[in-house]
Amino acid sequence: FLGIAIHSMLKNASKDYFYKIFILTTDLEENFEERILKEKTTNSSIEFISLKNELDKMDDIFHLRDYYSKETYYRFFIARLFPEYKKILYLDSDIIVNDDISKLYNTDITDYYVAAAPEEVMAEVNTFGEYVEKTLDIKREKYFNAGILLINSEKFREFNIEQQFIDLSKKYTFALTQDQDYLNVICKNKIKYLDLGWNKTSFENEKFNDDNLKIVHYKIHHKPWHYTGIKYEDLFWDNAKETHFYNEVKQMLE
């Protein structure tokens, strides 16, 4: 899925820029690394960075449940791990990029900690909306999804967001979306809200115009490699067919 996501991103990316892609892993098999590297283009680089030792050192602070893993907390450490960058774009791997990613990266976030799109599920499903408002003291329409995240690394380092997360995690265990809850609390009032098109789940939303579809995020159970009838599934399969991962994901669906 990561290989397919990278393929879609570089296919639509402006040729005016060079794209440095860092893949954060704990235990990625070497043969997958070799296959993902085949998606590299003349204006991109791909580098694998293991965070296993980094996460092992902090093993006791991670609150986990069902499908959530330690790896979901990567984004808290990115600013420190890449001190040479003023801002970094973090992307989940269960996505398809349908527009030029440089447009998102070039978003001005000088006065913000992050740029992110609102979380549709919290806004549209009352149970989750109530959780956000009662537990986190955040208006449901202001809660963001952290799967697509433009990080102001300078601000993260200046205000030590990593340590704020560690301190907060020792006080509270958030029950729902783990790292995303912590990020929303810590970054409250310092968020530049992106158009939903930059992080559109396959969640049905009558308010959204598909002409504005820039990134599809196949999160939760909305995964076309597990189920048929998923909204925007054609976009995933069209991109998958252009990669050597296609037969495997097709077999997974079957």
N, C-alpha and C positions, 0 to 999 in steps of 0.2 A: 504493500500500500504506500509505503514511503517512496519507493522507486517510481510508482505511477504518479504520485503527487509531485515529485520533482520534475518528472517529464512534462506534466501539464504546466507547471510554473515556468520552466525555461522555454517551452514552446511559445508561450504568450508574452514573454519578457522583451522589453525594448532592447534593441541591439546597441543602444547608446551607452550602456553600462556593463560593468563586470560584476558578476554575482558570486560572492563567497558564501558557500553553503557549509555550515558546520553541523554534523549529525552527532547529537549527544546520545551516548549509549551506555549500557552497563554490560551487556552480554550479547553482542551481535556476531553471528557466525561469519567466518571469513569469506565463505562463498557468497553470502549476501552482500558483503562489502564490495566484492569484485563485480557483482552484477549491478549494484546501484551505481558504481563508478561509470558504467557504460552509458548512463544518462547524461554525463558531463558534456558540455558544449564548448565551443571555442571561446566563449565569453563567460565561462563559469569555472569554479573549482569546487571540489567536494572533499571535505576532510572529516575523518571520524575521530571523535574525542570521547574516551571512556571516563565516565564519572563514578565508576564503581567504588573506588577508594574514597572519593569525596562523600558519597552517600553512606558508605559504611561507617564513617566517622560520626555521622549524625543519626544513626539508625534509630536511636531512642526517641527522637522528636517527631517522627512521621506518624500521623494518624491515618490508618488505612481501613478500607472496607470493601467488600465484594470486588468489583473490577478495578478499583483504584490501586495503583502501585506507587512505590517510592519515586519512580521516574516522573510522575506528574508534578513533583516539586522542583524539577530542574530550573524552572524559570526564575526562582528566587535567587539563584546563584550566578546567573548569566552575567550580570554587570561586573561582578568581581572576577569571574573567569576570563573575561575579555576586556581588560582595562584600557585597551587601545581604542575602543569604539565609543562614540558619543551616544549612538542609539543602535538598537539591534531589533530585528524583526523575528519574533518567535512564532513558529507555525507547528501545529499538531500535524500528524502524518495521515490522518483519515480525512483528507481534503482533496478537492480538485480546484486548481486555480484557473479561472476562466477569463482573466484580464491581465494587463501588464502590472506585475508585482511592484515595479519601481514607483508607480503612482502611489501605492500605499506607503512604501518606505519614505518617500519624499514628503509625507505629511508633516507639517510643522508642529512639533510637540515641545517647543522650548519651555513653556510654562507648565507642563504637565508631567506626571510620572509615567503615564502610559496613554496610548490610544487604543481603543477597543470598541467593539460593537455591542449593543445591548443583547442580553440573553433572552431569546424568544420564549423559552419555556417558562421563565419566571414571570414574564409580562402577560403571557396568554393563559397559563394554567393557575387557577386561583390558589390551590394548595401550596404550590411553590412560591407564589407571590406573597402569601401570608407568612411563610417561613422567612423570607428575605426581610420583610418589614418588621416582623416581631422579634426575630433572633439577631439580625445584623443591624437593624435600624437604618435600612437603605430602602428607598422607594423602589418598587419592583421594576419600573421602567428605567431605573438608573443602574441596575445590577448588570455588569458586563460579563461576557463569556471570555475566558482567558486562553482559548485555543488558538486565537489569532491575536497577537499582542505586539504592538510597537512599543518597545521599552526605551525610555529615556535613561540610558545607562549612567549619565552624569548625575541625574537626580537620585537614582537608586543608590549610587555610591555616596553622594553628599548627605543624604538623609538615612543612610544605612538601612535600607529596606530589608535586607537579608536578616539583620539582627532584630529588627522589629518583628519579622515573621517568627523567628526563634522564640522571642520573648512572649509573643501572643500565643504561640502553640503550646507553651508551658502553662498558660492560664486557662485556655479554652480549647475544647475539642468540638469543632463544628461538624454537625451530623450529615450534612447533605453533600456539598461538592468540594469538600476538603480544601485543597490549595486555592481554589477559585474563591471560596468564601474569605479566606485570609487576605487575598489580594484585594478584594472589593472593600474590605474594612480598612486596610492600610492605605489604599489609594483614594479613598473617598474624598470627593471635591477636588481631586487632582487628575481627573480623567477627561481626555478628549474623546468624545463619542463619535465613532465612525458610522457611516451609512451601513445599514444592515446588509447591504449587498456584499460587503467585505467579509461577512461571516454568516452566511445564510444556511441554516440547517434545512434538512428535507422535511421539517415540521410544516404542516399546512398552515399558511398564513394569507388570508384574503387581502390583507392590507399591502402586501408586497408585490411590486411589479417585477416580473421576471426579466424584463429588459435591463434591469440594473444588477444582474447576477454576476458577481466578480469572483467570489470564492464560495464553494459549497462545502459545508462541514458535515460529514456523515457521522454524527455523534450519537451517543446512547445506542438504541437498537435500530436506528435508521441507516442500515448498512446494506448496500446493494449486493455485496458479496456474501451476505447471509440470507437475504430475503428478496423476493421479486415484488414489484409494485411500489418500490420506493421512489418518492419524488426526486427528480433529477438523476435517476439511475442511468439514463442514456448517456449523460455527460461522463459519468464514471467509466462506462464500458467503452465508449468511443476512445477515451484516452488509454484505457487498459489495453485495447487491441493494438495500439501503437508501440507497446513494450513487450519484452520477452517474459513478463510476469503474467500475461493474459491467461495462458492455459491453467496455471495454478489457481488463480482466483476464480476462474470459471468452474474448475473442479470443486473448489471449496463451496460454491453456491449449490452445485448439484448434490 
